[in-house]
Amino acid sequence: MPTVLRIFGLRVVIYPNDHRPAHVHVQGNGCEAVFDLHCPGGPSELRENYGFPKKDLIRIAGALATELDQLCAIWREIHGPRY
């Protein structure tokens, strides 16, 4: 599972064998959250949360918004243009 970005000491991961829609897994501190990217225009949206406090989720969402273009491009590199 390639780490495609690090934010606030957390790993942002895109699994090579994952499914649509385009999304990332944010992992760290014993927690994980999944954000749908809504490529190409965003905004990202929290889909699942396993343990992150709400204030952390807000910070993560903001950081993902800043990197949305890059994350969508990486998703397409890994999964192909039809995703």
JOJO-V408442 format. One record per helix or strand. SS is the DSSP state (H for helix, E for strand). FROM is the first residue (numbers start at 1). TO is the last residue. If there is no record, write none. Layout:
ss=SS from=FROM to=TO
ss=SS from=FROM to=TO
This chain:
ss=E from=2 to=7
ss=E from=10 to=14
ss=E from=23 to=28
ss=E from=31 to=36
ss=E from=45 to=50
ss=H from=54 to=66
ss=H from=68 to=79
